[in-house]
Amino acid sequence: MGAQGRIRSGRTRAERRAALLAGYRPLPGTYDEFIDAAGAVRPHWEPFLAEWCALSQAELTQRFGLADRHVHDTGVSYRVHGDIDERDPSAGERSWPLSHVPLVISGAEWQTIAAGVAQRAGLLSMLLDDIYGPGEIVAKGLLPAAAITGSPDYLRPLHGTPGGGALQLYAADLGRGPDGRWWVLQDRTQAPSGTGYALENRLALTRAFPDMYRSMNIERLAAFFQGFRAGLVARSRRVDPRICLLTPGPLNESYFEQAYLARYLGFLLVEGGDLAMREGRVHVRTIAGLKRADVIWRRIDGDFADPLELNARSQLGVAGLVEAVREGHVHIANGLGSGVVEARALMSFLPAIAERLLGEALILPNVATWWCGQPQERETVLARFEEMSVAPAFRDAGGLDRAPVVVGEMPAAARAALREQIATQGMNYVGQEVVRLSTMPVYEQGRLAPHPMTLRVFAAATPDGWKVMPGGFCRISDEPDARAVSMRNGVRSSDVWVTSETPVEQVTLLPTADRITIRRVTGTLPSRAADNLFWLGRYLERSEATLRSVRALLGRLIDADAPAPGRIRALRQLAELLVAWGAAPGGRGQTPASQAYHALHSLDDYGSAAASLREARRTASVIRERLSVDAWRLFGDLQRQLASAEDRRRPEGETYELADRALKTLAAFSGLSQENMVRGPGWRFLDIGRRIERGIATCRFARQFADPDASSESLDALLDLTDSQITYRSRYLLGASLQPVLDLVVLDPFNPRSVAFQIERLDAEIRDLPSLTEDGMLETPRRLVLRLAADCRTAEASRLDRASILLFEQLLMGLSAAIADRYFLQNGGPEGSRLTGIA
């Protein structure tokens, strides 16, 4: 190493500090979270900066890599609204944009923020109770009736219903003005998102800086989630309630977070199709019948929750849910009508309402707001039009996006049109003071730079009152003059560290030893989850069968020996098999090598390995709360390995190696499922799917290659495809012969690749599935698998022909349909009405 290299690696802390702060200049007219007006680092940031400067550039890069790998390996993602591919829900997902510098807030300042957020949550909760109850606030003139009834989130059918607007989780978007005061930019009461992302931000940064996290006494988040869960449990009438998280589905912008929270909190992730009404109560469709849902934490808009009494176009909810709420049979968090107080129109009235209801001023004031539904306020907005920002007063009102627009930056024509709309339809708009956001440091190119940010803080209703998450998450803009920040392109997110003067108590969501309830099952398995696990198994096995066919074809193409007639026939059979499966195109101009390439990479050929793996990942994406991080990582590895390439002249040997590597990755997934998954209902359906698909594929292989005139090369290909070469060679000294090969790949119950082995496993798995009938009769899946097992056990290799093998294949396909009809029923038809075992 030269002298210059030694100087760089031997930088002192003071030199690193100077390099980090070089050029850090707060933006004009803004408050900076890191540097004060005199240019000094704020005291509560000093411990962080000192620890940071103790790390070399190489160490920092390594720490950043740890955080980024956590985000990548756990699949932390989000979706921008409108960025949707319905064929592959995971295709439009974007990796979570983590910033490596946390926002550090002193414990003393956080007490004010927490008190203000808790006060505001309590105020909005009281306001909701009044709106859906006695209506005294409107009667006393504190709030115009139009500010409520004009909102699409005011749900008239919930009026007079206890808990119609119940607030269980509240979020406030905060910004700090140039004077250092925190302002509420937006209330979130409909279905606040972000708690899961806040937790993931924390996990990523504590993995990168564990020592710093401990030495600075950062407040933990687990107590908040503990309180939130306890608050939901307290709203149920049963001691051990079933709590569901109702998601719009995998195309939702924050589906990853919903799946993550369901797993973290131990809730059941359900979609509207998973729910059914029986006797005025909400139930979950499961493989064991209908199971009662006691509490539903919804992540869909309230008016979409019930197509019968609310939005008839909705396919996200369940008909009759409002009636169940009305009768007190289920608790919804947040209440279906809670979105009404999220409207910006209410912000201008909240200070007076707080004085009347709480007898005190708001600790955290709103950004100054004028609702244009009132003549005087409308005139004020129009008089100061050029210096205002304008936003919709209610959700989707006025044709504006939900984010405010700065009038002074609009084109003249658009500005004039907006002015006319406010003058004629004022109730749809609010005018707000333009607030410059504070800035915080972001690490860029070896130094810190200021960027505008907003802070989202959460409060949960617990049995002990409102509990505020000690942190939340901040959104950081890449724009130097951001006045409204949303999670779109050019926006990053980071953790929020609230410091404490004393060591922080270690809190965990795990119960203490004296309160652990012993259980050996993982809980209820919804029919939809079982359906997706079943098809995940089938798609993975289908991919493996195609990959084995490609490998067998290419292995024979690159063989150095001169092609014999039997080998040419085997090659033709392998190529025909790929075409028949829809994995590769047929016709003139196609060579076995090009067909192998299509079967490996093409997304246009539905039977290709890449297409099957795309379907597998799509299926897995809607049950990701049931898959481990390692399993999800393998899906990404497989997709990268089979990513389509433009060069179709790739050497056969290279394509062969690619197929071989993909098979090894699939084998790793099989190992995970066999060795790491608990043998519960979820694993059982995954395994059933794989066994059925493997049995069907083996039958097709046998029909293709084991005809009476089969050559030894064709039989050898069959042994390759069923991974049975070693077993056959250990049993028989002679070359491949028809009857021994057929016995091994179809009838041998000791060969894990044979049809008989799959049927034996299916018999054992289906025997352990729950029964929904109480008449003592065998259900259809059990009856079919017993017939299959009997036929297979009594069959002889000398009498096997294509017709008998085809019968096995058809019975396996019939078994698949019977399992779907029996366990995956999602409609409310006659079969659904026969479900028993309601609990």
C-alpha positions in Angstrom: 0.0 0.0 0.0 1.3 3.5 -1.0 1.6 6.5 1.3 -1.7 7.9 -0.1 -3.5 4.7 0.7 -2.2 4.6 4.2 -3.3 8.2 4.8 -6.8 7.3 3.6 -7.2 4.2 5.7 -5.6 5.9 8.7 -8.0 8.9 8.9 -8.8 10.1 12.3 -12.3 10.6 13.6 -11.9 14.4 13.3 -10.9 14.0 9.6 -13.9 11.7 9.0 -16.2 14.1 10.7 -14.9 17.0 8.6 -15.4 15.0 5.4 -18.9 14.0 6.3 -20.0 17.6 7.1 -18.1 19.2 4.2 -20.6 21.2 2.2 -23.6 20.5 4.5 -25.7 23.6 4.3 -29.3 23.8 5.5 -31.7 25.0 2.8 -32.6 28.7 3.0 -35.6 29.4 5.2 -35.9 25.8 6.6 -35.3 24.1 9.9 -32.6 21.5 9.8 -32.9 18.5 12.1 -29.2 18.0 12.2 -27.5 21.4 12.2 -28.7 24.4 14.2 -28.8 28.0 13.1 -25.3 28.6 14.3 -24.0 25.7 12.1 -23.3 23.4 15.1 -24.5 19.8 15.2 -27.5 19.5 17.5 -26.6 17.8 20.9 -28.8 14.7 20.5 -27.1 13.9 17.1 -23.6 14.0 18.6 -23.6 10.4 19.9 -24.7 9.2 16.4 -22.1 11.3 14.6 -19.4 10.1 16.9 -20.2 6.5 16.4 -20.5 7.0 12.6 -17.1 8.7 12.4 -15.5 5.8 14.2 -16.2 3.7 11.1 -14.0 3.6 8.1 -15.4 3.9 4.6 -15.0 0.2 4.1 -16.9 -0.5 7.3 -19.7 1.9 6.4 -20.1 0.2 3.0 -20.2 -3.2 4.8 -22.9 -1.9 7.2 -25.0 -0.4 4.4 -24.7 -3.7 2.6 -26.1 -5.5 5.7 -29.2 -3.2 5.8 -29.7 -3.5 2.0 -29.4 -7.3 2.1 -32.1 -7.4 4.9 -34.4 -5.4 2.6 -33.6 -7.6 -0.4 -33.7 -11.0 1.4 -37.0 -10.3 3.2 -38.6 -8.9 0.1 -39.5 -5.6 1.6 -41.4 -3.9 -1.2 -44.2 -1.5 -2.1 -46.1 -0.6 -5.2 -46.9 2.7 -6.8 -50.6 3.3 -7.4 -51.4 2.2 -11.0 -48.2 0.3 -11.4 -49.9 -3.1 -11.7 -49.5 -6.3 -13.7 -52.5 -8.5 -13.0 -50.8 -11.5 -14.6 -47.9 -11.3 -12.1 -48.7 -9.3 -8.9 -45.0 -9.4 -7.9 -43.8 -7.9 -11.2 -44.7 -4.3 -10.3 -43.2 -4.4 -6.8 -40.4 -2.0 -6.1 -37.7 -2.6 -3.5 -38.2 -0.5 -0.4 -36.1 2.7 -0.7 -34.2 2.6 2.6 -32.1 5.6 3.6 -29.2 4.6 5.8 -29.3 7.6 8.1 -32.0 7.5 10.8 -33.9 10.6 12.0 -32.7 11.1 15.6 -35.1 12.9 18.0 -34.4 13.5 21.6 -36.6 11.9 24.3 -37.6 15.3 25.6 -38.9 16.6 22.3 -40.6 13.2 21.6 -42.7 13.6 24.7 -44.3 16.7 23.2 -44.9 14.9 19.8 -46.3 11.8 21.5 -48.6 13.9 23.8 -49.8 15.8 20.7 -50.5 12.7 18.6 -52.2 10.9 21.5 -54.4 14.0 22.2 -55.3 14.2 18.5 -56.2 10.5 18.3 -58.4 10.9 21.4 -60.1 14.0 19.9 -60.8 12.3 16.6 -62.1 9.2 18.4 -64.5 11.4 20.4 -65.5 13.2 17.2 -66.3 9.9 15.5 -68.5 8.8 18.4 -70.4 12.0 18.1 -70.8 11.9 14.3 -72.2 8.4 14.3 -74.0 9.0 17.6 -75.9 12.1 19.1 -74.5 14.6 16.6 -74.1 17.3 19.3 -71.1 19.0 17.6 -73.1 19.8 14.5 -76.1 20.8 16.6 -74.0 23.3 18.5 -72.6 24.8 15.4 -69.0 23.7 15.9 -69.0 21.8 12.6 -71.1 22.4 9.5 -73.2 19.3 8.5 -72.0 19.6 4.9 -68.4 19.0 6.1 -69.6 15.5 7.2 -72.3 14.6 4.7 -70.3 15.9 1.8 -67.6 13.3 2.4 -67.8 9.9 0.6 -66.3 8.4 3.8 -69.4 9.3 5.8 -71.3 6.1 5.8 -75.0 6.7 6.6 -75.9 3.0 7.3 -73.5 3.1 10.2 -75.2 6.0 12.0 -76.4 4.9 15.4 -74.2 1.8 15.3 -71.9 1.3 18.3 -68.4 1.3 17.0 -69.5 2.5 13.6 -66.5 4.9 13.5 -64.4 3.3 16.2 -60.8 4.4 16.0 -58.2 1.7 16.9 -55.1 2.9 15.0 -54.3 6.5 14.1 -51.5 8.1 12.1 -50.5 11.7 11.8 -48.2 13.0 9.0 -46.1 15.7 10.6 -43.9 18.4 9.2 -41.7 21.0 11.0 -41.9 24.6 10.0 -39.0 27.1 9.8 -39.8 28.2 13.4 -39.1 24.6 14.7 -42.7 23.8 15.5 -44.3 20.5 14.4 -47.5 20.8 12.4 -50.0 18.1 11.4 -50.1 17.9 7.6 -52.7 15.1 7.4 -54.7 12.8 9.6 -54.9 9.1 8.8 -57.9 7.4 10.2 -59.3 5.3 7.3 -56.8 2.4 7.2 -53.4 3.9 8.2 -50.4 2.2 6.6 -46.8 2.2 7.5 -46.5 0.4 10.9 -44.9 -2.6 9.2 -42.5 -0.5 7.1 -41.5 1.3 10.3 -40.7 -2.0 11.9 -38.7 -3.2 8.8 -36.8 0.1 8.8 -35.9 -0.5 12.4 -34.8 -4.1 11.7 -32.7 -3.1 8.7 -30.8 -0.3 10.5 -30.3 -2.2 13.8 -28.7 -5.0 11.7 -26.4 -2.4 10.2 -25.6 -0.5 13.5 -26.4 -2.8 16.5 -23.8 -1.2 18.8 -24.9 2.3 18.0 -28.5 1.3 18.5 -27.8 0.0 22.0 -25.3 2.6 23.1 -27.8 5.5 22.3 -30.6 3.9 24.3 -33.1 3.9 21.4 -36.7 3.3 22.4 -38.1 -0.1 21.3 -41.2 -0.6 19.1 -42.4 -4.0 20.4 -44.4 -2.4 23.2 -46.5 -0.5 20.7 -47.4 -3.6 18.8 -48.1 -5.4 22.0 -50.5 -2.7 23.1 -52.2 -2.6 19.7 -52.8 -6.3 19.7 -54.1 -6.2 23.3 -56.5 -3.4 22.3 -57.9 -5.6 19.5 -58.2 -8.6 21.8 -60.1 -6.5 24.4 -62.7 -5.6 21.8 -63.7 -9.2 21.3 -66.3 -11.1 23.3 -64.3 -14.3 23.4 -61.3 -15.1 25.5 -59.2 -16.4 22.6 -60.5 -14.4 19.6 -59.8 -15.0 16.0 -58.3 -11.7 14.6 -58.2 -11.2 10.9 -56.3 -8.7 8.8 -58.6 -7.9 5.8 -56.4 -7.1 2.8 -57.5 -5.8 -0.7 -55.2 -8.4 -2.1 -51.7 -8.7 -3.7 -52.2 -5.8 -6.1 -52.5 -3.3 -3.3 -49.7 -0.8 -2.9 -48.8 -2.0 0.6 -49.6 -5.7 0.4 -46.1 -6.7 1.6 -46.7 -4.8 4.8 -50.1 -6.4 5.3 -48.7 -9.9 4.9 -45.7 -9.0 7.1 -47.9 -7.6 9.9 -50.3 -10.6 9.8 -47.3 -12.9 10.4 -45.7 -10.7 13.0 -48.8 -10.2 15.1 -50.2 -13.7 14.6 -53.3 -12.5 12.7 -55.1 -14.4 9.9 -54.6 -12.7 6.5 -57.8 -12.8 4.6 -59.4 -11.3 1.5 -63.1 -10.6 1.1 -63.6 -13.9 -0.7 -62.3 -15.7 2.4 -65.2 -14.4 4.4 -68.8 -15.6 4.6 -71.9 -14.6 6.6 -73.8 -17.2 8.5 -76.5 -16.4 11.0 -75.5 -12.7 11.2 -71.9 -13.5 12.0 -68.7 -13.3 9.9 -66.8 -16.5 9.3 -63.6 -17.4 7.5 -63.8 -20.1 4.9 -61.2 -22.7 5.9 -60.3 -26.3 5.0 -62.1 -27.4 8.2 -65.3 -25.4 7.5 -66.4 -22.0 8.6 -64.6 -20.5 11.5 -65.9 -17.4 13.3 -64.1 -14.1 12.9 -64.2 -12.0 16.1 -62.1 -9.0 15.1 -61.3 -7.6 11.6 -58.4 -5.2 11.2 -59.3 -3.8 7.8 -56.9 -2.4 5.2 -59.6 -1.6 2.6 -61.7 1.6 2.4 -64.8 1.4 4.6 -67.3 1.8 1.8 -65.8 -1.2 0.0 -66.4 -3.5 3.0 -70.0 -4.4 2.3 -71.4 -4.4 -1.3 -74.9 -5.0 0.1 -75.3 -1.8 2.2 -72.4 0.4 1.0 -70.7 0.2 -2.4 -72.5 -2.3 -4.6 -69.5 -2.4 -7.0 -67.1 -3.6 -4.4 -65.5 -7.1 -4.7 -63.3 -6.6 -1.7 -65.7 -7.0 1.2 -68.4 -9.3 2.2 -72.2 -8.7 1.9 -73.8 -8.4 5.4 -70.8 -7.1 7.2 -72.6 -3.8 8.2 -75.4 -5.9 9.8 -72.9 -7.9 11.8 -71.3 -4.7 13.1 -74.7 -3.3 13.9 -75.6 -6.4 15.9 -72.2 -6.3 17.7 -71.1 -9.7 16.4 -67.8 -8.5 15.0 -65.5 -5.6 15.8 -63.9 -3.7 12.8 -60.8 -1.7 13.3 -60.8 1.0 12.2 -64.6 1.4 12.2 -66.1 1.3 8.7 -67.0 5.0 8.9 -63.8 6.3 10.5 -62.5 7.8 7.2 -64.8 10.7 7.6 -62.5 12.6 10.0 -59.6 12.1 7.6 -61.0 14.8 5.4 -59.0 18.0 5.1 -62.2 19.9 5.4 -62.4 19.2 9.1 -58.9 20.5 9.9 -60.0 24.1 10.0 -62.6 23.2 12.7 -60.5 21.0 14.9 -59.0 23.7 17.1 -62.4 25.0 18.2 -63.7 21.4 18.7 -60.7 20.6 20.8 -61.4 23.5 23.1 -65.0 22.4 23.5 -64.5 18.7 23.9 -61.1 18.6 25.6 -61.1 22.0 27.3 -57.5 22.6 25.9 -55.7 23.7 22.8 -54.2 21.3 20.4 -50.6 20.5 21.3 -49.8 19.9 17.6 -51.7 22.5 15.5 -52.8 21.8 11.9 -51.2 23.5 9.0 -53.4 26.5 8.5 -56.5 25.4 6.5 -59.5 27.1 5.0 -62.5 25.0 3.8 -63.9 26.6 0.7 -67.4 25.3 1.5 -67.9 28.5 3.6 -68.3 31.9 1.8 -65.8 33.8 4.0 -63.1 31.2 3.9 -63.6 30.7 0.1 -63.1 34.5 -0.4 -59.9 34.3 1.8 -58.5 31.5 -0.4 -59.3 33.3 -3.6 -57.9 36.6 -2.3 -54.6 34.9 -1.5 -54.8 32.4 -4.3 -51.2 32.7 -5.7 -49.6 32.0 -2.3 -51.9 29.1 -1.3 -51.7 25.3 -1.9 -55.0 23.7 -2.8 -56.1 20.2 -2.0 -59.3 18.1 -2.2 -61.5 18.7 0.8 -62.6 15.1 0.7 -61.3 11.9 -0.8 -61.3 12.1 -4.6 -63.1 15.4 -4.5 -62.7 18.1 -7.2 -60.7 15.9 -9.6 -57.4 16.6 -7.9 -54.9 14.1 -6.7 -54.9 13.6 -3.0 -51.7 15.6 -2.7 -51.9 19.4 -2.5 -50.9 21.5 -5.5 -49.0 24.8 -5.1 -51.1 27.3 -7.0 -48.2 29.6 -7.8 -46.4 26.9 -9.7 -49.3 25.9 -11.9 -49.6 27.0 -15.5 -51.8 30.0 -16.1 -54.6 28.1 -17.8 -54.7 25.4 -15.1 -54.6 28.1 -12.4 -57.6 29.9 -13.9 -59.6 26.7 -14.3 -58.9 25.8 -10.6 -60.0 29.2 -9.5 -63.2 28.9 -11.4 -63.9 25.5 -9.8 -63.3 26.8 -6.3 -65.7 29.7 -7.0 -68.5 27.4 -8.2 -67.8 24.2 -6.3 -66.0 25.4 -3.2 -67.0 22.6 -0.9 -64.7 20.2 -2.8 -61.6 22.2 -1.9 -59.5 23.5 0.9 -56.8 26.1 0.8 -53.7 25.6 2.9 -50.7 27.6 3.9 -47.6 26.5 2.1 -45.2 25.1 4.7 -41.6 24.5 4.0 -40.6 21.2 5.4 -37.6 20.7 7.7 -34.5 18.8 6.4 -32.5 15.9 7.7 -29.2 14.3 6.6 -28.9 11.8 3.8 -25.6 10.0 3.1 -24.6 10.7 -0.5 -21.2 10.1 -2.1 -19.2 10.0 1.1 -20.8 12.9 2.8 -24.1 14.1 4.4 -26.5 16.3 2.6 -29.8 17.9 3.8 -33.1 16.7 2.3 -36.7 17.7 3.1 -38.7 15.1 5.1 -42.1 14.4 6.7 -42.6 12.2 9.8 -45.5 9.7 10.2 -46.3 8.9 13.8 -48.7 6.1 14.9 -51.0 5.8 18.0 -52.9 2.7 19.0 -55.9 2.4 21.3 -54.9 -0.1 24.1 -56.6 -1.2 27.3 -54.4 1.4 29.0 -55.3 4.3 26.7 -53.6 5.7 23.6 -50.1 4.4 23.1 -47.8 6.2 20.6 -45.2 4.3 18.7 -41.8 5.7 19.8 -40.6 6.4 16.3 -42.6 5.8 13.2 -41.0 6.4 9.9 -39.9 9.4 7.9 -40.2 10.0 4.1 -37.3 11.9 2.6 -37.6 13.7 -0.7 -34.9 13.9 -3.3 -36.2 17.3 -4.4 -34.5 20.3 -2.7 -37.8 22.1 -2.2 -40.4 19.5 -1.4 -43.7 20.8 0.1 -45.6 17.5 -0.1 -43.9 14.2 0.1 -45.5 10.8 -0.8 -44.1 7.4 -1.4 -43.4 7.8 -5.1 -40.4 8.0 -7.4 -37.5 10.0 -5.8 -38.6 9.4 -2.2 -36.7 7.4 0.4 -37.7 6.2 3.9 -35.8 5.9 7.1 -36.1 4.8 10.7 -36.8 7.3 13.5 -34.6 6.9 16.6 -36.0 8.3 19.8 -33.2 8.5 22.4 -33.5 8.0 26.1 -31.3 9.2 28.9 -31.5 5.8 30.7 -31.2 2.2 29.4 -34.3 1.0 27.6 -36.4 -1.9 28.8 -36.2 -4.9 26.6 -39.7 -5.6 25.3 -40.8 -8.5 23.1 -44.0 -9.7 21.6 -43.2 -13.2 22.9 -45.2 -14.2 26.0 -43.5 -14.8 29.3 -42.9 -18.4 30.4 -45.9 -18.5 32.8 -48.3 -17.2 30.1 -47.4 -19.5 27.2 -50.3 -21.5 25.8 -49.0 -24.8 24.4 -50.1 -25.5 20.9 -48.8 -27.8 18.1 -50.7 -26.4 15.2 -50.2 -23.0 13.5 -53.9 -22.2 13.5 -56.7 -21.9 10.9 -55.8 -22.4 7.3 -58.1 -20.4 5.0 -59.3 -22.2 1.8 -57.7 -19.5 -0.4 -54.3 -20.1 1.3 -54.7 -23.9 0.9 -55.6 -23.4 -2.8 -52.5 -21.2 -3.4 -50.2 -23.6 -1.5 -51.6 -26.5 -3.5 -50.9 -24.7 -6.8 -47.5 -23.5 -5.7 -46.6 -27.1 -5.3 -47.9 -28.0 -8.7 -46.2 -25.1 -10.5 -42.9 -25.9 -8.9 -43.1 -29.5 -9.9 -44.2 -28.5 -13.4 -41.1 -26.3 -13.7 -38.9 -29.2 -12.5 -40.4 -31.5 -15.1 -39.7 -29.0 -17.9 -36.2 -28.4 -16.7 -35.5 -32.1 -16.6 -36.8 -32.5 -20.2 -34.6 -29.6 -21.4 -31.6 -31.1 -19.6 -32.2 -34.5 -21.1 -32.6 -33.1 -24.6 -29.5 -30.9 -24.5 -27.5 -33.7 -22.9 -28.1 -35.8 -25.9 -27.5 -33.0 -28.3 -24.0 -32.2 -27.0 -23.0 -35.9 -26.7 -19.9 -36.4 -28.8 -20.9 -39.8 -30.1 -22.4 -40.1 -33.6 -26.2 -40.0 -33.5 -27.7 -43.5 -33.7 -31.2 -44.1 -35.0 -32.4 -44.8 -31.4 -30.9 -41.6 -30.2 -32.4 -39.6 -33.0 -35.8 -41.0 -32.0 -35.3 -40.2 -28.4 -34.3 -36.6 -29.3 -37.5 -36.3 -31.4 -39.6 -37.7 -28.6 -38.1 -35.2 -26.1 -38.7 -32.3 -28.5 -42.3 -33.5 -29.1 -42.9 -33.7 -25.4 -41.9 -30.0 -24.9 -44.2 -29.0 -27.8 -47.1 -31.0 -26.4 -46.7 -29.4 -23.0 -46.8 -25.9 -24.5 -43.2 -25.3 -23.4 -41.8 -24.8 -26.9 -43.2 -24.0 -30.4 -43.4 -26.7 -33.1 -43.3 -26.4 -36.9 -40.7 -25.7 -39.5 -37.6 -23.7 -38.6 -37.5 -25.1 -35.1 -34.5 -27.1 -34.1 -34.2 -29.1 -30.9 -31.7 -26.5 -29.6 -34.1 -23.6 -30.2 -37.0 -25.6 -28.7 -34.9 -26.2 -25.6 -34.1 -22.5 -25.4 -37.9 -21.6 -25.6 -38.7 -24.3 -23.0 -36.2 -22.7 -20.6 -36.7 -19.0 -21.1 -39.9 -18.1 -23.0 -42.7 -16.3 -21.1 -44.9 -16.5 -24.2 -45.0 -20.3 -24.1 -47.2 -21.2 -21.1 -45.5 -24.5 -20.4 -41.9 -23.2 -20.3 -39.9 -23.3 -17.1 -39.8 -19.5 -16.9 -43.6 -19.2 -17.3 -44.3 -21.9 -14.7 -41.9 -20.2 -12.3 -43.6 -16.9 -12.9 -46.9 -18.5 -12.0 -45.3 -20.1 -8.9 -44.0 -16.7 -7.8 -47.3 -15.1 -8.5 -49.0 -17.7 -6.4 -46.4 -17.4 -3.6 -46.8 -13.6 -3.6 -50.3 -13.9 -2.2 -49.3 -16.2 0.6 -45.9 -14.7 1.4 -46.9 -14.5 5.1 -46.6 -18.3 5.1 -43.2 -18.6 3.4 -39.8 -18.1 5.0 -37.3 -15.5 3.9 -35.1 -18.3 2.5 -38.0 -19.6 0.3 -38.7 -16.1 -1.0 -35.0 -15.6 -1.8 -35.0 -18.8 -3.9 -37.8 -17.5 -6.0 -35.7 -14.5 -6.9 -32.7 -16.6 -7.6 -34.7 -18.8 -10.0 -36.2 -15.9 -11.9 -32.8 -14.4 -12.3 -31.3 -17.6 -13.6 -34.1 -18.0 -16.2 -34.3 -14.4 -17.2 -34.9 -14.3 -20.9 -31.8 -13.5 -23.1 -31.9 -12.1 -26.6 -29.0 -14.2 -27.9 -30.6 -17.4 -29.1 -27.4 -18.8 -30.4 -26.2 -19.6 -26.9 -24.1 -22.8 -27.0 -26.1 -25.9 -26.0 -23.6 -26.6 -23.2 -24.2 -23.3 -21.6 -28.0 -23.7 -21.7 -27.6 -27.2 -20.3 -25.6 -25.8 -17.3 -28.3 -23.2 -16.8 -31.0 -25.8 -16.6 -28.9 -27.9 -14.3 -28.4 -25.0 -11.9 -32.1 -24.1 -11.9 -32.8 -27.8 -11.0 -30.4 -27.5 -8.0 -32.1 -24.3 -6.8 -35.5 -26.1 -7.0 -34.1 -29.0 -5.1 -33.1 -26.4 -2.4 -36.7 -25.3 -2.2 -37.8 -28.9 -1.9 -35.3 -29.3 0.9 -36.7 -26.3 2.7 -40.2 -27.5 2.5 -39.4 -31.0 3.6 -37.0 -30.1 6.4 -38.1 -26.7 7.7 -41.9 -26.5 7.3 -44.1 -27.7 10.1 -46.2 -30.7 9.0 -49.4 -28.7 9.3 -52.3 -28.2 6.9 -50.3 -25.7 4.8 -47.4 -28.0 4.2 -49.8 -30.8 3.5 -51.5 -29.0 0.6 -48.1 -27.9 -0.8 -47.0 -31.5 -0.7 -50.3 -32.8 -2.2 -49.9 -30.4 -5.1 -46.3 -31.6 -5.8 -47.3 -35.3 -5.6 -50.2 -34.9 -8.0 -48.1 -33.0 -10.5 -45.2 -35.4 -10.2 -47.5 -38.4 -10.7 -49.1 -36.8 -13.8 -45.7 -35.9 -15.3 -44.3 -39.4 -14.7 -47.4 -40.9 -16.4 -46.8 -38.6 -19.4 -43.2 -39.5 -19.5 -44.0 -43.2 -19.4 -46.6 -42.9 -22.2 -44.2 -40.9 -24.4 -41.1 -43.2 -24.0 -42.2 -46.7 -22.8 -44.2 -48.0 -25.8 -43.8 -51.6 -26.8 -41.2 -50.8 -29.5 -39.2 -48.5 -27.2 -35.5 -48.4 -27.9 -33.0 -48.6 -25.1 -32.2 -44.9 -25.8 -35.9 -43.9 -25.2 -36.0 -46.0 -22.0 -32.8 -44.4 -20.9 -34.4 -41.0 -21.5 -37.3 -42.0 -19.3 -34.9 -43.0 -16.5 -33.2 -39.6 -16.8 -36.5 -37.7 -16.6 -37.5 -39.6 -13.5 -34.1 -39.4 -11.9 -34.0 -43.2 -11.6 -30.8 -44.1 -13.5 -28.8 -45.0 -10.4 -31.5 -47.1 -8.9 -32.0 -49.0 -12.1 -28.3 -49.7 -12.7 -27.9 -50.9 -9.1 -30.7 -53.5 -9.6 -30.2 -54.6 -13.2 -26.9 -55.4 -14.9 -28.3 -55.3 -18.4 -29.3 -52.2 -20.3 -32.7 -50.6 -20.1 -35.5 -53.0 -20.7 -39.2 -52.2 -21.0 -40.8 -54.1 -18.1 -38.2 -53.4 -15.4 -38.2 -49.7 -16.4 -42.0 -49.5 -16.2 -42.1 -51.2 -12.9 -39.5 -48.8 -11.5 -41.0 -45.6 -12.7 -44.7 -46.5 -12.4 -45.3 -49.3 -9.8 -42.4 -49.3 -7.4 -43.6 -47.9 -4.1 -40.0 -47.6 -2.8 -38.9 -45.2 -5.7 -39.6 -41.6 -4.6 -40.0 -40.6 -8.2 -42.5 -43.3 -9.2 -46.3 -42.9 -9.7 -46.9 -45.5 -7.0 -44.8 -43.6 -4.4 -46.8 -40.4 -5.2 -50.1 -42.3 -4.7 -48.9 -43.7 -1.4 -48.0 -40.2 -0.1 -51.3 -38.8 -1.3 -53.1 -41.6 0.5 -51.4 -40.6 3.7 -51.8 -36.9 3.3 -55.5 -36.9 2.3 -56.3 -39.3 5.1 -55.1 -36.6 7.6 -57.2 -33.8 6.0 -60.2 -32.6 8.0 -63.6 -34.1 7.1 -66.6 -31.8 6.8 -69.3 -34.5 6.8 -70.5 -36.4 9.8 -72.4 -39.3 8.0 -69.5 -41.7 8.1 -69.2 -41.8 4.3 -65.9 -41.4 2.5 -65.6 -38.0 0.8 -64.7 -37.9 -2.9 -60.9 -37.2 -2.6 -60.5 -40.0 -0.1 -62.5 -42.4 -2.3 -60.5 -41.5 -5.4 -57.1 -41.9 -3.8 -58.1 -45.3 -2.3 -59.1 -46.5 -5.8 -55.8 -45.2 -7.2 -53.8 -47.0 -4.5 -55.7 -50.2 -5.0 -55.2 -50.2 -8.8 -51.5 -49.3 -8.4 -50.8 -52.0 -5.8 -52.5 -54.7 -7.9 -51.0 -53.7 -11.3 -48.3 -55.7 -13.0 -45.6 -54.3 -15.2 -46.1 -56.9 -17.8 -49.7 -55.7 -18.3 -49.0 -52.0 -18.3 -49.7 -50.2 -21.5 -50.5 -46.7 -22.6 -54.2 -47.0 -21.8 -53.6 -48.2 -18.3 -51.0 -45.5 -17.6 -53.4 -42.9 -19.1 -56.1 -44.1 -16.6 -53.7 -43.4 -13.7 -53.1 -40.0 -15.1 -56.8 -39.2 -15.5 -57.5 -40.4 -12.0 -54.8 -38.1 -10.7 -56.3 -35.2 -12.6 -59.7 -36.2 -11.2 -58.3 -36.3 -7.7 -56.9 -32.7 -8.2 -60.4 -31.5 -9.2 -62.0 -33.3 -6.3 -59.6 -31.7 -3.8 -60.4 -28.3 -5.3 -64.1 -28.8 -5.1 -63.9 -30.0 -1.6 -61.4 -27.7 0.1 -60.9 -24.6 -2.1 -64.6 -23.6 -2.6 -64.7 -19.8 -2.5 -68.3 -19.0 -3.6 -71.4 -19.1 -1.5 -73.2 -21.8 -3.6 -74.8 -25.0 -2.5 -71.5 -26.7 -1.6 -70.6 -23.8 0.7 -73.9 -24.0 2.5 -73.2 -27.6 3.4 -70.0 -26.7 5.3 -70.3 -27.8 8.9 -68.1 -27.4 12.0 -68.8 -23.7 12.4 -66.7 -22.4 15.4 
